[in-house]
Each structure stands twice: as C-alpha cells, then as structure tokens.
C-alpha cells in the first residue's frame, strides 16, 4: 500500500502542473544529431528539480496523464543526477527512453509502476 500512495501523490503532483513539451518526438538531440527523441520530452512548469531546472517529463502514447514510471539518471559529463517522470508511457516506450539515457556518459534505471 505504501508504494501505491507514492504513485497517487506523484499523479497528483504531475496533474497540478502544466506539461510543456519543448522537444517533440522525432526531433534530433542538439549535441548529438544522430540521437532522435523517441517520445515527446519536456518539463513540469513551476517545479524544481535537483539540477535547479524544472522536473523533466517523457510523454508517451497512453491517454489519461497517469504516471507510469520514473527514470533515475546519472550523467558523468554534466556531473549530475536527476529524476525524470514518465507520463502515459507503454512498457515499450519506457524501454526506448531508458535506452536513450543509457549511452555515452549517462546511466539510468527504470522504476515502473505496477499495473
């Protein structure tokens, strides 16, 4: 039950902020043109993440705005660690996003919500 309370609170947190997509699906990553965003990527307006910017969000194809997972990332190049929220992502979409964050000097783990 404690796990479910976490996901409910995270759903409420996401629902209380507007998602702004600033890197739409299919766009190339600025520093690495061969890397293409597999999903819409953006942030939650009015939030604060550990890196001083807004909380990052990946938006998948499922409707309803439910949080389906989290990525915990470490980037040795930028010397930071972050939490990225997955909203409406299928399991396949979550795996695609995980692969993006497990390349170069980055590493990530995926925490998926139980269905």
Secondary structure, DSSP 8 states (H G I E B T S, - for coil): -HHHHHHHHHHHHHHTS-EEEEE-TT-EETTEEEEE-SSEEEEETT---TTSS-EEEEE-S-SS--EEEEEEEEETTTTEEEEEEEES--HHHHHHHHHHHSSTTEEEEEEE---
